[in-house]
Amino acid sequence: MEQNELLGRAVAPLLQWYEENKREMPWRGETDFYKILVSEIMLQQTRVEAVREYYVRFLERFPTACSLAQSSEEEVLKAWQGLGYYNRARNLQRAANQICENGVPKSYEEVCALKGVGEYTAGSLSSIALGLPYPAVDGNVLRILTRLFADGGKIDDKAVRTRFAQALKEVYPPQASQFCQALMELGAIVCVPNGAPLCDLCPWRAFCRAHVQGEELLYPVRSPKKERRIEQYKVLVLEFDGEYALVKRAEKGLLAGLWQFPMYGMDCGEGEFGQVKKRKKAKHVFSHIEWHMTGYEIAARKKFKQFEWAGAEEIERQYALPSAFKAFTEWLKN
């Protein structure tokens, strides 16, 4: 059986399975393009469970594209705090501005023109929000298709993604929204990313080649990962007269434009700033870098002019501190 024929056979049982087994989510069944856009941007590189509450709170604060477009970047970043990958929030605001000015996109090409919308997100938005047959091929979809086909192509190879996207486009049913979500859902809760897939629950178990051959765990195939670079820093939580020192990161690069505690290389003399009261170690993992941090709670000997100073309540209310520094925010006294 050719791959396209096999995939065509898989459509109907997948749609039926989805209707019976889909999880309840705040954005499920949503038809408002802007609200679907918010969910899709939030779900990039972030687990569903982490997104649920953020999605609800974000839309309470910014219920329409124009309300988001007209807010300050600081407000948006504060609402995004803890979700990580903060450029997503900036791009979402820019996309909201485009929608506010030009109206809701009506075609795949118009969706692609939105700021921060790449090939995958354009496919998901076109399918889910507009009902158009454009595939969204993410890790979940690549995993279930490589197992369905017993395909050893490396999933980090763009040519493999393109091949699967084309195969999907040829079998897309009229229920484009449901089909797109069903593919993602199958990969999320049955053909799972970590550990053995739950094949007994899968609507494809009778004809999935990897399952029939007992080789589910051989797929998907990836290129070897590069080791993360380890960087070591000292993080200084400086307090003076009830206020804490903050610095703003550069406008380009990792965590661009966000606020943080002063952070230096390991050759920094933390005692030069004042009396060290507490010390603790923490680690934060990015996709390609690990930060190994030693934090110091310090009673500063003066209000150093190179820093911005704010009280704990003000920091909580106004400043977006990345989750990389979460281990040290407990030292802030309300």
N, C-alpha and C positions, 0 to 999 in steps of 0.2 A: 504494500500500500504506500503510495507516494505521500510526502509530507502534507501537501495541500489537501489531499483527500482525507488523510487522518485528522487534520485540523478541522476540516469541514464537518466531520463526524462528531467532533468534540463540542460543537457549539450548542446544540439543543440540550444535552444533559448538563452542561455547565450553567446555562441560564435557569434551568429548573432547579438545580442545586442552589444557586444563588438566591432565588426567591424564597427557598425554604430555610436557608442557613445564614443569611447575611446578618452581620452584627448591627445593632442599633448605634447610630452615631449622630451627633448634632447636625451634621451637614448632609446626612443621607436623605435623599428625596428632595433636596433643595433645588430650586429652579433659577434663583437670582444669580446672575453671572458673577457679580462682585463677591458674593458670599462663597461661591464655589471657588473663585480665585483665591480668596483668603485661605480656605482649607487646603487647597493644593500647594500653595506656597509654604504654609506651615508644615505640611507633611513631607516636604523635601528634606531628606536626611534626618528625620525625626520620627520617633515611634508614635503610633496612633494614640496610645494611652497618655502620652505626654502632651498631646495637642488638644485633647477634648476641652479641658477647662480654659486653656488659653484662647481657643477659638470663641467660646461663649463670651468671655470677658472682653476680648478684642472687639467683637461686634457690638457689645453693649456700649463700648467707648467710641467706636467708629462704625456706626450702623450703615453708612452709605459710602460709595466711592468718593463723593465730594467732601464728606465730613473727614475722611482720611486725608484727602489731598490738601485740605485747608488747615490741617493741624501742623504744629511744629515738629521737626525731626526729633527733638528731644522727647516730646510726648510719645511719639511712635516707638522710639527705642525703649523708653521706660515700660510701655505696655508689652513690648516684646521680650523684656528682660527674663533670662533663664532659658529661652528657646535656642539660643546660640545662632551661629551663622547670620550675623546681624545685617549683612548686606541684603539678605532676603527682605528684611523690613524696609530698608531704604528703597529697594526696587519695587516692592509692593506699593509703597506710597507714590512712586513715580508712575506706576501703571494705573493707579487710581486716578491720578491727575489726567492721564491720557483718556481714561473712560469718562471722567467728568467733563473734559473739553470736547471729546469726539463722539461720545456715546458708546454703547456696548458693541463689541466686535460682532460681526455677522458671518465671518468666514475664517477659515484656517489661517489665511494670510494675514488677516487683521489681528488674530490672536497672537501670531508670531511676532507682530510688531510691538507688542506690549513689552515694557522694560522688565528684564529679568525672567522672561518666559523663554525657555529653551525648547528643544525638540520634544522631550518627554512631556513637559507641562503643557505645551501647545496641543499635543495629542489628547491628553486627559481632559483639558478644558473644552476642546472641540467636540469630543465624544460626550462627555458628561453634561456640559452646559448647553451645547448647541445641537447635539444629536447627530453629529457628522462622523463618518467612518474613518477617523484618523487614529491609529494605534498609539498607545502610550506604553512604551517598553521600558520597564524598570527592572530592578533586581528580582522582584517577585515573578514577573512575567517571564523573564529570561530563565529562571529556575524551573518553572513548570513546563515551559516549552522544550528546554533541553532534555528534561526527563521524559516528556511525552514522545519526543522524537529519538531519544537516546543519542543525542547530538553532542559530539565532543568538541565542537567549536568553542574557543575561548570567549567567554561572555564579556570580557573587557576589550574585545576587538570590535571596533565600530562596524566593520563589515558584517559581523555576526548579528549585531543589533539591527542593522539595516535589512538584512535577509529575513529576520523574524518579523520585523515591522511590515515588510511587503507581504509576507505570508498571511499575516493577520488581516491586512487590508483587503485581501482577496476573499476572505470568508466573513467579513463583518456583516452581521444581521441588521435588520431595521432597528432593533433595540440597541442602538449604539451605546447609550449611556449605561444600561444594565450590563452589557457585554464587557465594556471597559472595566467597570467596577468588579464584575465577577472574576475576571482574570486576576486582578490585584488581590481580591479576597481569598481566592483559592490558594495563592502563594503565601498569604499572611497567616491563615489558620489551619490549613491542611498540608500543603506541600511546603512545610515550614523551612526557614533558613538555617536554624541551628538544631542539630539532632536529626533523628529519623523522621521521614514524612509519615503522616497518618493515613496510609494508603487505604485502609479499610473504610475510611469516610469519604474517599475521593470518587467523584462521578466519572472519572476517566480510568479507574483501576482495571477495567476489562481490556482496554486497548493501549494503555500507556506502555510503551516499549521498555522503558527502564524497569518498571514494576514487573512486567511479564518475565523479563530476563533476571529479575532479582538483583538489579544493579542500580537501584535508586541513588545510593550514596556516591556513585561514581560521577554524578552530575550535580551541578554544573561544573565545568572546567574553567579555571582562572589562571592567568599568568601569576608567577610568584610575586608576593607583595614585597615592596621595598621596606626595609626596617625604618621605623620612625627615628628622627633625629631627637636626641635628648638635650634639652637646654636647662641650665640650673640658674635659679634666681633667688634673691632675697626680696621679700615683700614687707614693707614697713607700714604698719598701722599706727600712724602718729596722731596722738591726741593732745590738744592744748586748749584748756579752758572750755571743755565740752564740745570742741569742734575737731574734725578729722581732716587730714591732708588727702587731697585727691589730685590726680593729674589726668590730662586728656591725651589719649594715644594719638599717634600720627593719623592723618586723613587717608593714608594708604597702607595696605598690609594687613596683617592679622589683627582682628578686633578693631578695625580702623574707626577712629573718631569716638571711641567709647571711653568712659571714665574708669579709673582704677586707682588703687593705692599705689604710692611710689614703689617702683620695682627696679632693682639694680642687679648687676652681676655679683658673683660670690666674693669679689674683692672689696665690696662696700663695707665700710666701718659703721655698722648700725649704731654703735654707741656714741657716735659723734652727734647724733640728732637728739639724744636725751637718754633717760633711764629706761633700760629694757626691763619690762615687767613679766612678759610671757613669751614663749617661743614654741612653735609647732611646725611640723612638716606637712606638706600636702602635694598632691600630684594632679595634674589635669592633662587629659589626652585629647589632642586634636587629630585630624586625619593623618597628618604627616609629621607632627612634632609632639613630644611630651615635655611639659613643663614640670620640673622637679623644684618645688619651692620651699623655702624656709621662711616662715612668717614670724615677725617680731611685733609684739604690742609694746609701744614705746610712749612714755610720758615725755612729750617734746619739751625742750628747754626754751623754745620760743616759737612764734608763728612764722615759719620760714616763708619768705615772699615768693619763692618759685612754685609754690603749691596753691591750689584753691582749697579753701576751708569751709566745711559745712557741718552742721549738727546731724546726729543720727536720724532724727525724724525727717529732716530736709533731704538727706541722702536717700532714705526710703521712699520719699514722695517724688523726688525730681530726677535723681541721677541713675542712669542705667549702668550698673556694675555687672560685668560678665560673670557667669557661673564659675569661671575659672578661679574666682576669688571668694567663692562661697564659704570655704573653710575658715576664712578670716573675718567675715562680716559679723560673726557672733560676738566679736570683741567690741562692736559698737554698742554703746550704752544709751538706751532711750530715757 
